[in-house]
Amino acid sequence: MKLLTALGILSICAGFTLAFPEDLQQRVVDYLNRYRESFAAHLPVANMNEMIYNASLERRISSCSIARYEGKDNRVMYMREIEFKNKPNFENNGAEEIMIDHDDSELFFYRQLVNPLYSGVGCTNLKKPCMHKIRKVSEDSKMEDAEDKAIAMCFFGGDENLKPLEGLKRGEPANQCPNGKSKTSRYMCKP
Ligand SMILES: *[C@@H]1O[C@H](CO)[C@@H](O)[C@H](O)[C@H]1NC(C)=O
């Protein structure tokens, strides 16, 4: 009986999300690492971890309400679409701009992507879009609350309970790597 109940609960949870295809897993990791590498090179950051795809993190966001709860510590990245078109552009003081604590969701999004101590990411596609709160610039140029629709979500793993950019060490890229330097980027650390 207990087993049946457990199976029932499992299938209810599984009902909200769809597996994230392998080619997209690679694309999301590449996208994140491009931003992280560029940010680390421009600020510069001495302890930027390279990200890897970690399928066990997919289970941390099995539904929209769990994502909202877990997202309180900024670990959930909501995706309006699965497109990885933007190129990192941290030139002309762009990296310093990210360091300032903005109220704006667009910049918050980047603050989240470049948290140096995150080391893994796991994503899921959603069967039903997940509505979530954002801050955006209104028509009269003030910040206001709004809602946005996500069709996929990713969850960041690494040290627990981090605020965006917490633990960042400025300095020569990959100069303060507890586990050694990344094999693929001279600006990042091995996770
Ligand atoms: C994947 O994430 C889990 C949960 O946070 C963690 O315990 C595990 O060490 C991670 N695996 C790798 C290879 O980083």
The ligand as an SDF file (V2000), in Angstrom:
LIG
                    3D

 14 14  0  0  0  0  0  0  0  0999 V2000
   24.7920   17.2800   -8.8670 C   0  0  0  0  0  0  0  0  0  0  0  0
   23.9280   17.9430   -7.9650 O   0  0  0  0  0  0  0  0  0  0  0  0
   23.7580   17.2780   -6.7230 C   0  0  0  0  0  0  0  0  0  0  0  0
   22.6720   18.0310   -5.9550 C   0  0  0  0  0  0  0  0  0  0  0  0
   23.0300   19.3410   -5.6930 O   0  0  0  0  0  0  0  0  0  0  0  0
   25.0840   17.2130   -5.9990 C   0  0  0  0  0  0  0  0  0  0  0  0
   24.9340   16.5520   -4.7730 O   0  0  0  0  0  0  0  0  0  0  0  0
   26.1050   16.5070   -6.8870 C   0  0  0  0  0  0  0  0  0  0  0  0
   27.3680   16.5610   -6.2790 O   0  0  0  0  0  0  0  0  0  0  0  0
   26.1880   17.1660   -8.2580 C   0  0  0  0  0  0  0  0  0  0  0  0
   27.0380   16.3750   -9.1380 N   0  0  0  0  0  0  0  0  0  0  0  0
   28.1260   16.8700   -9.7470 C   0  0  0  0  0  0  0  0  0  0  0  0
   28.8530   15.9310  -10.6370 C   0  0  0  0  0  0  0  0  0  0  0  0
   28.4870   18.0270   -9.5880 O   0  0  0  0  0  0  0  0  0  0  0  0
  1  2  1  0
  1 10  1  0
  2  3  1  0
  3  4  1  0
  3  6  1  0
  4  5  1  0
  6  7  1  0
  6  8  1  0
  8  9  1  0
  8 10  1  0
 10 11  1  0
 11 12  1  0
 12 13  1  0
 12 14  2  0
M  END
$$$$
